Amino acid sequence: MKYLALIYTAPGASPDYGTPEFGPLMDAYRAAGEVYQRDGVMLGGEALQPTSMATTVRVRNGKTETMDGPFAETKEQLGGFYMFECANLDDAIRYAAMIPAAEHGSIEVRPVMELD
């Protein structure tokens, strides 16, 4: 079954790019990625630009409306994702727990709906 691991963190919760702490964080992401590749579970994954770069799209009465930024104001914001192919939810949770952001944010693990 496919599982999406959505990575949520509060702005400023992780080290900024270019700081001395950023390198070890990226090393931890690389190490997790190596496990995912070795175990053959990773189907994809990407980091996202900050929510300030987001555009929210709605269609109301046939008219497309857009607004800058995320739809909801929340403390934690979606920052990236991984997609895994796992035998069960327990395995998906085990891999999600390897995502470094789990130490200062949260990882939402959700099964992907398979439509025939």
Secondary structure, 3 states (H helix, E strand, C coil): CEEEEEEEECCCCCCCCCCCCHHHHHHHHHHHHHHHHHHCCEEEEEECCCHHHCEEEEEECCEEEEEECCCCCCCCEEEEEEEEECCCHHHHHHHHCCCHHHHCCEEEEEECCCCC
